[in-house]
């Protein structure tokens, strides 16, 4: 937001001329939020989180048994404060609560309250891990940000990042020696038996070990329930092309490229293929994010699977995904971006997309203007193709076009959020040994990130209103 401020300027004859300058609106961001005094920062972040659902889960349900002596609301706020203050261990949090009275009061503890022990925090985390309450609170924060007008994205970026587990990696198991296959072609009876066994073996696999296409007709709740979350060995190539190994988890995020809010998130085992988490994220956006402005989904080449294009198309959105060439021959009559070429192999130019008929329109190459074959009728002036001919090859906007490249560049937003989670919110500081408890850490990190974004946006809106007044 900006507004005009009147000022004056002296001309050559010494007179005073009116001049208008633009006063820019405030750009209050996460970094400035974390530069605030702790008390003000806590107030801003805590006000964005409704802890009532969490409080209802962790509080005692019966009047019988041991009396409640702990301030559970303050314990929940202190877990949030631990992330914003980058306190590495629970024992350090307990020590800070004992020695810093201001921090203790900021978290909501009374002077008369007993400081919880490490065991008390551990029990509370175990109780939370048995429910999906943190996901519910994350959804509430997201809906609040949408209702206040802070999320108006038209593009979503999806990517994954890895983080290590606290667990010690298990010793490497020696694989049993496989008997060498019988040489020669199988007989008809043997092949039929082998196909039956193969079909039965594939049918008995867990959902996330099957092909991605199997996820298309599975309900969202089942997908989220069956995703593997135990720590496993993962591998990826670094910028030098060398393999990097880690033992732990992957965080899968769907981020609004403009607002940089986390719209959907998942934690999985470190060995899960990135592409296998895309459909649960997309279905989560479709069912849980009431945002009508979304038009595009941008992903890197690791998500170049037919099933992901199909899911995005079912949602009525467009795919902007890097093409991953898989031992495919060069297309005849088309360039590397699948745009048609003329008789002299010049690429047709992308013109427009017709959403009604889902058709891409290409026009003649500019080289045809001076081509001696222009009037021979060898090349057509307009070329149209439906994107449903091949959802991987034909996207809207068309591959290689300026519009496609502009949207794909926005994918860096999710990489930026990944860096924020590790740098400011301790994503890679998992202090729990099981996948269920590590999920509590992951959900709390993404919850606090979105709450911090909402707090910063609210402060930014308030400053802009003051500037406009």
C-alpha positions as CSV (number, residue, x, y, z in Angstrom):
1,X,0.0,0.0,0.0
2,X,1.3,3.5,-0.8
3,X,-0.1,7.0,-0.6
4,X,0.8,10.4,-1.9
5,X,2.5,13.1,0.3
6,X,2.7,16.7,-0.9
7,X,6.0,18.5,-0.7
8,X,7.6,21.4,-2.5
9,X,10.7,21.9,-4.7
10,X,12.6,25.1,-5.7
11,X,12.7,26.0,-9.4
12,X,15.5,27.8,-11.2
13,X,13.9,31.2,-10.6
14,X,13.6,30.6,-6.9
15,X,9.9,29.8,-6.9
16,X,8.3,27.0,-5.0
17,X,6.7,24.2,-7.1
18,X,4.4,21.6,-5.6
19,X,5.7,18.0,-6.0
20,X,4.2,14.6,-5.1
21,X,6.4,11.8,-3.7
22,X,5.3,8.3,-2.9
23,X,5.4,7.0,0.6
24,X,5.9,3.3,0.6
25,X,3.9,0.9,2.8
26,X,5.5,-1.0,5.6
27,X,7.2,-4.3,4.7
28,X,7.3,-6.0,8.1
29,X,8.5,-9.6,7.7
30,X,9.5,-12.6,9.7
31,X,13.0,-11.3,10.4
32,X,11.6,-8.1,11.9
33,X,9.2,-10.2,14.0
34,X,12.1,-12.1,15.5
35,X,13.9,-8.8,16.1
36,X,11.2,-7.7,18.5
37,X,11.5,-7.9,22.2
38,X,10.6,-11.4,23.4
39,X,7.5,-10.3,25.3
40,X,6.0,-8.5,22.2
41,X,7.0,-11.4,19.9
42,X,5.3,-13.9,22.2
43,X,2.1,-11.8,22.3
44,X,2.0,-11.6,18.6
45,X,2.6,-15.3,17.9
46,X,0.4,-16.6,20.8
47,X,-2.5,-14.5,19.6
48,X,-2.5,-16.3,16.3
49,X,-2.8,-19.7,17.9
50,X,-6.1,-21.0,19.4
51,X,-4.8,-23.6,21.9
52,X,-8.2,-24.7,23.1
53,X,-8.3,-27.9,21.0
54,X,-4.8,-28.9,22.3
55,X,-5.8,-28.0,25.8
56,X,-8.8,-30.2,25.6
57,X,-6.7,-33.2,24.5
58,X,-4.0,-32.9,27.2
59,X,-6.1,-32.0,30.2
60,X,-7.4,-34.6,32.6
61,X,-10.7,-36.0,31.6
62,X,-11.9,-37.3,35.0
63,X,-12.2,-35.8,38.5
64,X,-10.9,-39.1,39.9
65,X,-7.3,-40.0,40.4
66,X,-4.3,-37.8,41.0
67,X,-5.0,-34.1,41.2
68,X,-3.9,-31.8,38.4
69,X,-1.0,-29.6,39.5
70,X,0.3,-28.4,36.1
71,X,-0.6,-25.4,34.0
72,X,-1.1,-27.2,30.7
73,X,-2.0,-24.0,28.8
74,X,1.3,-22.5,29.8
75,X,3.1,-25.7,28.9
76,X,1.7,-25.6,25.4
77,X,2.7,-21.9,25.0
78,X,6.2,-22.7,26.3
79,X,6.6,-25.4,23.6
80,X,5.8,-22.7,21.0
81,X,8.2,-20.3,22.8
82,X,10.9,-23.0,22.7
83,X,10.8,-22.9,18.9
84,X,10.7,-19.2,18.5
85,X,13.6,-18.8,21.0
86,X,15.5,-21.6,19.4
87,X,16.0,-23.5,22.7
88,X,17.5,-26.8,21.6
89,X,16.4,-29.2,24.4
90,X,13.5,-29.6,26.8
91,X,15.9,-29.7,29.7
92,X,17.1,-26.2,28.6
93,X,13.5,-25.0,28.4
94,X,12.9,-26.2,32.0
95,X,16.1,-24.5,33.1
96,X,15.0,-21.2,31.4
97,X,11.6,-21.4,33.0
98,X,13.2,-21.8,36.5
99,X,15.7,-19.0,36.1
100,X,14.0,-16.4,33.9
101,X,10.9,-15.1,35.7
102,X,9.9,-12.8,32.7
103,X,10.0,-15.7,30.3
104,X,8.0,-17.8,32.7
105,X,5.3,-15.1,32.9
106,X,5.3,-14.5,29.2
107,X,4.5,-18.2,28.7
108,X,1.5,-17.9,30.9
109,X,2.8,-19.5,34.2
110,X,1.7,-17.9,37.5
111,X,4.3,-17.1,40.1
112,X,2.8,-19.9,42.3
113,X,2.8,-22.5,39.5
114,X,5.2,-25.4,39.6
115,X,7.7,-25.5,36.7
116,X,7.0,-28.7,34.8
117,X,9.6,-31.4,34.6
118,X,11.1,-33.0,31.5
119,X,9.0,-36.1,32.2
120,X,5.8,-33.9,32.3
121,X,6.6,-32.5,28.8
122,X,7.3,-36.0,27.5
123,X,4.0,-37.3,28.8
124,X,2.2,-34.3,27.2
125,X,3.9,-34.9,23.8
126,X,2.9,-38.6,24.0
127,X,-0.7,-37.6,24.5
128,X,-0.6,-35.2,21.6
129,X,1.0,-37.8,19.4
130,X,-2.1,-40.0,19.7
131,X,-4.3,-37.4,18.1
132,X,-4.4,-35.1,15.0
133,X,-5.1,-32.0,17.1
134,X,-2.0,-30.1,15.8
135,X,-3.2,-30.6,12.2
136,X,-6.6,-29.2,13.3
137,X,-5.0,-26.1,14.8
138,X,-2.8,-25.6,11.7
139,X,-6.0,-25.6,9.6
140,X,-7.6,-23.1,11.9
141,X,-4.7,-20.7,11.5
142,X,-4.7,-21.2,7.7
143,X,-8.5,-20.4,7.5
144,X,-8.0,-17.3,9.7
145,X,-5.2,-16.0,7.4
146,X,-7.5,-16.6,4.4
147,X,-10.4,-14.8,6.0
148,X,-8.2,-11.8,6.8
149,X,-7.1,-11.6,3.2
150,X,-3.4,-12.5,3.7
151,X,-3.6,-15.5,1.3
152,X,-4.6,-14.8,-2.2
153,X,-2.1,-17.0,-4.1
154,X,-2.8,-18.2,-7.6
155,X,0.2,-20.6,-7.7
156,X,1.2,-23.4,-5.3
157,X,4.8,-24.8,-5.1
158,X,5.4,-28.3,-3.8
159,X,8.8,-29.7,-2.7
160,X,10.4,-31.9,-0.1
161,X,13.4,-31.4,2.3
162,X,15.1,-33.9,4.5
163,X,15.9,-33.8,8.2
164,X,17.7,-36.3,10.4
165,X,16.2,-38.5,13.2
166,X,17.5,-38.7,16.8
167,X,17.5,-42.4,16.5
168,X,20.8,-44.1,16.0
169,X,20.9,-45.6,12.5
170,X,20.5,-49.4,12.7
171,X,23.5,-51.5,11.6
172,X,23.5,-52.4,7.9
173,X,21.9,-55.8,7.3
174,X,23.5,-58.2,4.9
175,X,21.2,-59.1,2.1
176,X,20.7,-62.8,1.6
177,X,22.2,-64.2,-1.5
178,X,19.7,-64.7,-4.3
179,X,19.8,-67.9,-6.2
180,X,20.6,-67.2,-9.8
181,X,17.7,-67.3,-12.2
182,X,17.2,-70.3,-14.4
183,X,18.6,-69.5,-17.8
184,X,16.4,-69.6,-20.9
185,X,12.8,-68.7,-21.7
186,X,10.1,-69.8,-19.3
187,X,7.6,-72.3,-20.5
188,X,4.0,-71.2,-21.0
189,X,2.9,-72.8,-17.7
190,X,5.8,-71.3,-15.8
191,X,5.2,-67.8,-17.2
192,X,1.5,-67.9,-16.3
193,X,2.4,-69.0,-12.7
194,X,5.0,-66.2,-12.5
195,X,2.5,-63.6,-13.6
196,X,-0.1,-64.8,-11.0
197,X,2.6,-64.6,-8.2
198,X,3.7,-61.2,-9.4
199,X,0.1,-59.8,-9.4
200,X,-0.5,-61.2,-5.9
201,X,2.8,-59.8,-4.6
202,X,2.1,-56.3,-6.0
203,X,-1.5,-56.4,-4.6
204,X,-0.2,-57.2,-1.1
205,X,2.2,-54.2,-1.0
206,X,1.5,-51.2,1.2
207,X,-0.2,-48.3,-0.6
208,X,3.0,-46.2,-0.7
209,X,5.0,-49.0,-2.2
210,X,2.7,-49.4,-5.1
211,X,2.7,-47.2,-8.2
212,X,1.6,-43.6,-7.7
213,X,-1.5,-44.2,-9.9
214,X,-2.9,-46.4,-7.1
215,X,-3.4,-43.2,-5.0
216,X,-5.7,-41.4,-7.4
217,X,-9.0,-43.0,-6.1
218,X,-7.9,-43.4,-2.4
219,X,-9.6,-41.0,0.1
220,X,-7.4,-38.3,1.7
221,X,-7.8,-39.6,5.2
222,X,-6.6,-43.1,4.2
223,X,-3.6,-41.6,2.3
224,X,-2.5,-39.6,5.3
225,X,-3.1,-42.5,7.7
226,X,-1.0,-44.9,5.6
227,X,2.0,-42.7,4.8
228,X,5.1,-44.3,6.4
229,X,6.6,-42.2,9.2
230,X,9.4,-44.4,10.7
231,X,12.9,-43.1,10.2
232,X,14.7,-44.7,7.3
233,X,17.8,-44.2,5.2
234,X,17.3,-41.6,2.4
235,X,19.6,-40.7,-0.5
236,X,19.7,-37.7,-2.9
237,X,22.2,-36.1,-5.2
238,X,23.8,-32.8,-4.1
239,X,24.7,-29.9,-6.4
240,X,28.0,-31.7,-7.4
241,X,26.1,-34.8,-8.5
242,X,27.3,-36.9,-5.6
243,X,25.0,-39.1,-3.4
244,X,24.2,-37.7,0.1
245,X,22.8,-40.2,2.7
246,X,20.9,-39.5,5.9
247,X,18.8,-41.4,8.4
248,X,15.6,-39.8,9.2
249,X,12.6,-38.2,7.6
250,X,11.3,-36.0,4.8
251,X,9.1,-32.9,5.1
252,X,6.7,-32.4,2.2
253,X,5.3,-28.9,1.8
254,X,2.8,-27.2,-0.4
255,X,3.4,-23.4,-0.2
256,X,1.6,-20.4,-1.6
257,X,4.3,-18.7,-3.8
258,X,3.1,-15.2,-3.0
259,X,2.1,-15.4,0.6
260,X,4.6,-18.1,1.5
261,X,2.1,-19.8,3.9
262,X,2.3,-23.5,4.3
263,X,-1.0,-24.7,2.8
264,X,-0.4,-28.4,3.3
265,X,2.3,-30.4,4.9
266,X,3.3,-34.1,5.5
267,X,6.1,-35.9,7.2
268,X,7.3,-39.3,5.8
269,X,10.1,-41.8,6.1
270,X,13.4,-40.6,4.5
271,X,13.2,-43.2,1.8
272,X,9.8,-42.2,0.3
273,X,9.9,-41.0,-3.2
274,X,9.0,-37.3,-3.4
275,X,6.4,-37.9,-6.1
276,X,4.4,-40.3,-3.8
277,X,3.6,-37.5,-1.4
278,X,2.3,-35.1,-4.1
279,X,-1.2,-36.5,-4.4
280,X,-2.0,-36.4,-0.7
281,X,-0.8,-32.8,-0.6
282,X,-2.9,-31.9,-3.7
283,X,-6.0,-33.7,-2.3
284,X,-5.5,-31.9,1.0
285,X,-5.5,-28.5,-0.8
286,X,-8.6,-29.5,-2.7
287,X,-10.6,-30.6,0.4
288,X,-9.2,-28.5,3.2
289,X,-8.0,-25.1,1.7
290,X,-11.0,-22.9,0.8
291,X,-9.0,-20.7,-1.7
292,X,-10.7,-20.0,-5.1
293,X,-7.8,-18.0,-6.5
294,X,-5.5,-21.1,-7.1
295,X,-4.8,-21.7,-10.8
296,X,-1.3,-23.3,-11.1
297,X,0.8,-26.0,-9.3
298,X,4.6,-25.8,-10.0
299,X,6.9,-28.7,-9.1
300,X,10.4,-29.8,-10.1
301,X,11.3,-32.8,-12.4
302,X,11.1,-35.2,-9.5
303,X,7.3,-35.0,-9.7
304,X,7.0,-35.6,-13.4
305,X,4.5,-38.5,-13.2
306,X,1.3,-39.0,-15.2
307,X,-0.8,-39.6,-12.1
308,X,0.2,-36.2,-10.6
309,X,-0.8,-34.4,-13.8
310,X,-4.1,-36.3,-13.7
311,X,-4.8,-35.3,-10.1
312,X,-4.1,-31.6,-10.9
313,X,-6.3,-31.8,-14.0
314,X,-9.1,-33.3,-11.9
315,X,-8.8,-30.4,-9.6
316,X,-9.4,-28.0,-12.5
317,X,-5.9,-26.5,-12.2
318,X,-2.9,-26.3,-14.5
319,X,0.5,-28.1,-14.1
320,X,3.8,-26.3,-14.4
321,X,6.2,-29.2,-13.9
322,X,9.7,-29.7,-15.2
323,X,9.9,-32.5,-17.8
324,X,12.0,-35.5,-16.9
325,X,13.0,-37.2,-20.1
326,X,13.0,-41.0,-19.6
327,X,14.8,-42.8,-22.4
328,X,12.2,-41.3,-24.8
329,X,13.0,-40.7,-28.5
330,X,13.1,-37.2,-30.0
331,X,9.5,-36.3,-31.1
332,X,9.2,-36.0,-34.9
333,X,7.6,-32.7,-36.0
334,X,8.0,-31.1,-32.6
335,X,10.7,-29.3,-30.7
336,X,12.1,-30.1,-27.2
337,X,9.1,-28.3,-25.6
338,X,6.6,-30.3,-27.8
339,X,5.7,-27.2,-29.8
340,X,5.0,-28.1,-33.5
341,X,7.6,-27.2,-36.1
342,X,7.2,-26.1,-39.7
343,X,8.6,-27.8,-42.8
344,X,12.0,-26.1,-42.1
345,X,11.9,-27.1,-38.4
346,X,11.2,-23.7,-36.9
347,X,9.1,-23.9,-33.8
348,X,5.6,-22.5,-33.8
349,X,4.9,-19.8,-31.2
350,X,2.6,-20.3,-28.3
351,X,-0.3,-17.9,-28.5
352,X,-3.0,-18.7,-26.0
353,X,-5.0,-21.3,-24.1
354,X,-8.8,-21.8,-24.4
355,X,-10.0,-23.1,-21.0
356,X,-13.4,-24.0,-22.4
357,X,-12.1,-26.6,-24.9
358,X,-8.7,-27.1,-23.0
359,X,-6.9,-26.3,-26.2
360,X,-3.4,-24.7,-26.8
361,X,-3.1,-22.4,-29.8
362,X,0.2,-22.0,-31.7
363,X,0.9,-19.5,-34.5
364,X,3.4,-19.6,-37.4
365,X,7.0,-19.0,-36.5
366,X,8.3,-15.5,-37.2
367,X,10.8,-17.0,-39.7
368,X,7.9,-17.9,-42.0
369,X,7.5,-14.3,-42.9
370,X,10.5,-14.5,-45.3
371,X,10.3,-18.2,-46.1
372,X,10.1,-19.1,-49.8
373,X,7.7,-22.0,-48.9
374,X,5.2,-19.7,-47.1
375,X,2.8,-19.8,-50.0
376,X,3.2,-23.4,-50.9
377,X,0.6,-24.7,-48.4
378,X,3.2,-27.0,-46.7
379,X,2.7,-25.4,-43.3
380,X,-0.5,-24.5,-41.5
381,X,-0.9,-21.0,-40.1
382,X,-2.6,-22.0,-36.8
383,X,-1.9,-25.2,-34.9
384,X,-4.2,-26.3,-32.0
385,X,-3.9,-29.2,-29.6
386,X,-5.9,-30.4,-26.6
387,X,-3.9,-30.7,-23.4
388,X,-5.7,-34.0,-22.7
389,X,-3.9,-35.5,-25.6
390,X,-1.0,-35.9,-23.3
391,X,-1.1,-34.1,-19.9
392,X,2.7,-34.4,-19.4
393,X,3.6,-32.8,-22.8
394,X,0.9,-30.2,-23.2
395,X,0.5,-27.8,-20.3
396,X,-1.2,-24.4,-20.0
397,X,0.7,-22.2,-20.5
398,X,2.7,-24.2,-23.0
399,X,6.1,-25.6,-22.1
400,X,9.0,-23.3,-23.1
401,X,6.8,-20.2,-23.2
402,X,7.7,-17.0,-21.3
403,X,4.5,-17.4,-19.1
404,X,5.5,-21.0,-18.3
405,X,9.0,-20.0,-17.2
406,X,7.7,-17.1,-15.1
407,X,5.4,-19.4,-13.2
408,X,8.1,-22.1,-12.8
409,X,10.5,-19.6,-11.3
410,X,8.0,-19.1,-8.4
411,X,8.9,-22.6,-7.2
412,X,11.8,-21.1,-5.2
413,X,9.2,-20.0,-2.6
414,X,8.9,-23.5,-1.2
415,X,12.7,-23.8,-1.1
416,X,12.8,-20.5,0.9
417,X,10.2,-21.8,3.4
418,X,12.3,-25.0,3.8
419,X,15.3,-22.9,4.7
420,X,13.2,-20.8,7.1
421,X,12.0,-24.0,8.9
422,X,15.5,-25.2,9.4
423,X,17.2,-21.8,10.2
424,X,14.5,-20.3,12.5
425,X,12.2,-23.0,13.6
426,X,14.4,-26.0,14.4
427,X,13.0,-28.4,11.9
428,X,16.3,-30.4,11.8
429,X,16.4,-30.6,15.7
430,X,14.2,-33.6,16.3
431,X,14.5,-34.7,19.9
432,X,12.1,-37.7,19.8
433,X,12.9,-41.3,18.9
434,X,9.7,-42.6,17.2
435,X,8.0,-41.4,14.0
436,X,4.7,-40.6,15.9
437,X,6.6,-38.3,18.3
438,X,8.7,-36.8,15.5
439,X,5.4,-35.9,13.8
440,X,4.5,-33.8,16.8
441,X,7.7,-31.9,16.4
442,X,7.1,-31.4,12.6
443,X,3.5,-30.4,13.1
444,X,4.5,-27.9,15.8
445,X,7.2,-26.4,13.6
446,X,4.9,-25.9,10.7
447,X,2.2,-24.6,13.0
448,X,4.5,-22.0,14.7
449,X,5.8,-20.9,11.2
450,X,2.3,-20.2,9.9
451,X,1.4,-18.5,13.2
452,X,4.5,-16.3,12.9
453,X,3.6,-15.4,9.3
454,X,0.0,-14.5,10.5
455,X,1.5,-12.4,13.3
456,X,3.9,-10.6,11.0
457,X,1.1,-9.9,8.4
458,X,-1.2,-8.5,11.1
459,X,1.6,-6.1,12.3
460,X,2.3,-5.2,8.7
461,X,-1.4,-4.4,8.1
462,X,-1.6,-2.4,11.2
463,X,1.5,-0.3,10.3
464,X,0.1,0.3,6.8
465,X,-3.2,1.5,8.3
466,X,-1.3,3.9,10.5
467,X,0.6,5.2,7.4
468,X,-2.6,5.7,5.5
469,X,-4.2,7.6,8.4
